Amino acid sequence: MRHPDVVIVGGGIIGCACAYYLSKEGVRVLLIERGGIGCGASKAGMTHVVTWEEPEVHLQLAKASRRLYQELSQVLPLDIQYRETGSIAIVERPEGMAAFEETVRRLQAWGVKCRLLSATELTSLEPNIAPDVGGGAYFEEDAQVSPLHATHAMAWAAKERGAVIETFSEVVGIERSPDGHQVTAVQTAKGRIPCSSIVIAAGAWSGQIAKLVGLDVPILPRKGTLVVTAPVPEGLFRCKILLAAGYMDSVREGASSSVAVAANIQQVKNGNLLLGSSRQFVGFDARVDAYVVSMMIKRNLRFFPVLAKVTAIRTWAGFRPYTPDLLPIISAVDSIEGLYIAAGHEGIGITEAPITGKLISQIVTGQAPDMPLGVLSLSRFNEIS
Ligand SMILES: Cc1cc2nc3c(=O)[nH]c(=O)nc-3n(C[C@H](O)[C@H](O)[C@H](O)COP(=O)(O)OP(=O)(O)OC[C@H]3O[C@@H](n4cnc5c(N)ncnc54)[C@H](O)[C@@H]3O)c2cc1C
């Protein structure tokens, strides 16, 4: 397509969700991805649709996305392996229960469907959890989706509505009008593509793309490593998503170079377990670090000793797009007409992709967004500095 209405930079789950919802509105979309569809964080991620990450704006985004995933699982041309599994968060020690109880009560007050579990309730539900944990909570509305299937399915459905998906093509420049206030074209290694709107959805690389127009977008790569096991029997864990309640603390740890690790296991449809998860600021160094893998396995064994009998078959790492306030940027750029940003979802981009795509389609087409976007605007960072 040589004259698209909108060019999307990046073919991860966020870019593909934008392509899907924009093309549903009849917008002529060209998505440009420098590798294959989903080759960035979206291929490296786990499967958790998390409905209880604070603050409240994440709860709203997750709730809206969960509803959209229910629809998408019915209409997309591929099985995205969406299933409403619930999840269990586990408190490591009895003395941690009081603080977690407070969190659960607060989440309940916001409408999150969850209930506390005593240590006895927990281990009778899940006999393969270590018997000396403090207790936990069950999150009824959490779900699973295959990020790679969802990414490809949304790209495919966008194509069915006329979108063009150009893979193995890198955006290397963005052109603006002489006064600098309006985007006019993107440049790729293959040529120049005139357009009046551009959505930067390049995940952890979004800051680099924004620099092409002199914009400072504070997104850093936050590396995450995963271990994959051979398929395990269905009943090994009854719930498909089990994680340490301290997982959310590892998300909130600041931008230091030390490693934050939290136990997190998810069983995918074909029986393999994904063992997570780590967080590190090491630039774009994608090498899998044996020390980090050993820390992750140790943390998971602490909660799930039965894993000692399981065979690990693969590891990989990917880059979560991190913002300093841990909120995504879903925003028009005030100073440059036609420029939009959909990035910075850190560890919750799989969850929030559908609503991000829908909100971007609403702001690009001039409709009222489904929710207020001030807290997700790019200008919130300018206001801070
Ligand atoms: C280990 C791990 C576990 C995770 N688990 C979960 C989970 O259970 N639940 C959840 O909700 N989230 C999870 N996440 C987070 C989630 O994976 C990310 O938030 C999400 O994938 C980000 O999607 P994205 O499309 O913004 O970025 P990406 O998928 O990284 O896509 C960005 C794309 O932009 C492309 N690109 C970059 N530069 C250019 C250029 N110049 N031109 C063209 N294209 C370009 C890249 O090639 C890339 O494909 C996890 C992440 C990791 C790493």
The ligand as an SDF file (V2000), in Angstrom:
LIG
                    3D

 53 58  0  0  0  0  0  0  0  0999 V2000
    9.4520  -13.0500   29.9780 C   0  0  0  0  0  0  0  0  0  0  0  0
    8.2240  -12.2150   29.7440 C   0  0  0  0  0  0  0  0  0  0  0  0
    6.9950  -12.6480   30.2380 C   0  0  0  0  0  0  0  0  0  0  0  0
    5.8470  -11.8740   30.0240 C   0  0  0  0  0  0  0  0  0  0  0  0
    4.6460  -12.3560   30.4530 N   0  0  0  0  0  0  0  0  0  0  0  0
    3.5170  -11.6090   30.2720 C   0  0  0  0  0  0  0  0  0  0  0  0
    2.2490  -12.0970   30.7050 C   0  0  0  0  0  0  0  0  0  0  0  0
    2.1240  -13.2260   31.1950 O   0  0  0  0  0  0  0  0  0  0  0  0
    1.1650  -11.2740   30.5630 N   0  0  0  0  0  0  0  0  0  0  0  0
    1.2600  -10.0260   29.9920 C   0  0  0  0  0  0  0  0  0  0  0  0
    0.2450   -9.3290   29.9110 O   0  0  0  0  0  0  0  0  0  0  0  0
    2.4480   -9.5660   29.5170 N   0  0  0  0  0  0  0  0  0  0  0  0
    3.5710  -10.3130   29.6620 C   0  0  0  0  0  0  0  0  0  0  0  0
    4.7820   -9.8470   29.2180 N   0  0  0  0  0  0  0  0  0  0  0  0
    4.8520   -8.5060   28.6250 C   0  0  0  0  0  0  0  0  0  0  0  0
    4.4950   -8.5160   27.1570 C   0  0  0  0  0  0  0  0  0  0  0  0
    5.1740   -9.5660   26.4980 O   0  0  0  0  0  0  0  0  0  0  0  0
    4.8670   -7.1600   26.5380 C   0  0  0  0  0  0  0  0  0  0  0  0
    4.3340   -6.1020   27.3140 O   0  0  0  0  0  0  0  0  0  0  0  0
    4.2820   -7.0540   25.1280 C   0  0  0  0  0  0  0  0  0  0  0  0
    4.6430   -8.1750   24.3540 O   0  0  0  0  0  0  0  0  0  0  0  0
    4.7780   -5.7800   24.4480 C   0  0  0  0  0  0  0  0  0  0  0  0
    4.2880   -5.8040   23.1300 O   0  0  0  0  0  0  0  0  0  0  0  0
    4.7510   -4.7260   22.0720 P   0  0  0  0  0  0  0  0  0  0  0  0
    4.0170   -5.0020   20.8240 O   0  0  0  0  0  0  0  0  0  0  0  0
    4.6680   -3.3730   22.6850 O   0  0  0  0  0  0  0  0  0  0  0  0
    6.3270   -4.9930   21.9070 O   0  0  0  0  0  0  0  0  0  0  0  0
    7.0810   -6.0790   21.0080 P   0  0  0  0  0  0  0  0  0  0  0  0
    6.3840   -7.3760   21.0020 O   0  0  0  0  0  0  0  0  0  0  0  0
    8.5040   -6.0590   21.4420 O   0  0  0  0  0  0  0  0  0  0  0  0
    6.9340   -5.4880   19.5430 O   0  0  0  0  0  0  0  0  0  0  0  0
    7.6630   -4.3770   19.0910 C   0  0  0  0  0  0  0  0  0  0  0  0
    8.0590   -4.6710   17.6590 C   0  0  0  0  0  0  0  0  0  0  0  0
    8.6300   -3.5070   17.0710 O   0  0  0  0  0  0  0  0  0  0  0  0
    9.5620   -3.9530   16.1140 C   0  0  0  0  0  0  0  0  0  0  0  0
   10.4600   -2.8590   15.7610 N   0  0  0  0  0  0  0  0  0  0  0  0
   11.4090   -2.2820   16.5350 C   0  0  0  0  0  0  0  0  0  0  0  0
   12.0440   -1.3230   15.8510 N   0  0  0  0  0  0  0  0  0  0  0  0
   11.4810   -1.2790   14.6130 C   0  0  0  0  0  0  0  0  0  0  0  0
   11.7230   -0.4970   13.4490 C   0  0  0  0  0  0  0  0  0  0  0  0
   12.6640    0.4470   13.4150 N   0  0  0  0  0  0  0  0  0  0  0  0
   10.9640   -0.7240   12.3520 N   0  0  0  0  0  0  0  0  0  0  0  0
    9.9930   -1.6730   12.3540 C   0  0  0  0  0  0  0  0  0  0  0  0
    9.7430   -2.4500   13.4390 N   0  0  0  0  0  0  0  0  0  0  0  0
   10.4670   -2.2520   14.5510 C   0  0  0  0  0  0  0  0  0  0  0  0
   10.2670   -5.1000   16.8220 C   0  0  0  0  0  0  0  0  0  0  0  0
   10.9240   -5.9570   15.9000 O   0  0  0  0  0  0  0  0  0  0  0  0
    9.1150   -5.7680   17.5590 C   0  0  0  0  0  0  0  0  0  0  0  0
    8.5740   -6.8670   16.8490 O   0  0  0  0  0  0  0  0  0  0  0  0
    5.9400  -10.6230   29.3570 C   0  0  0  0  0  0  0  0  0  0  0  0
    7.1670  -10.2090   28.8430 C   0  0  0  0  0  0  0  0  0  0  0  0
    8.3030  -10.9940   29.0160 C   0  0  0  0  0  0  0  0  0  0  0  0
    9.6120  -10.5320   28.4260 C   0  0  0  0  0  0  0  0  0  0  0  0
  1  2  1  0
  2  3  1  0
  2 52  2  0
  3  4  2  0
  4  5  1  0
  4 50  1  0
  5  6  2  0
  6  7  1  0
  6 13  1  0
  7  8  2  0
  7  9  1  0
  9 10  1  0
 10 11  2  0
 10 12  1  0
 12 13  2  0
 13 14  1  0
 14 15  1  0
 14 50  1  0
 15 16  1  0
 16 17  1  0
 16 18  1  0
 18 19  1  0
 18 20  1  0
 20 21  1  0
 20 22  1  0
 22 23  1  0
 23 24  1  0
 24 25  2  0
 24 26  1  0
 24 27  1  0
 27 28  1  0
 28 29  2  0
 28 30  1  0
 28 31  1  0
 31 32  1  0
 32 33  1  0
 33 34  1  0
 33 48  1  0
 34 35  1  0
 35 36  1  0
 35 46  1  0
 36 37  1  0
 36 45  1  0
 37 38  2  0
 38 39  1  0
 39 40  1  0
 39 45  2  0
 40 41  1  0
 40 42  2  0
 42 43  1  0
 43 44  2  0
 44 45  1  0
 46 47  1  0
 46 48  1  0
 48 49  1  0
 50 51  2  0
 51 52  1  0
 52 53  1  0
M  END
$$$$
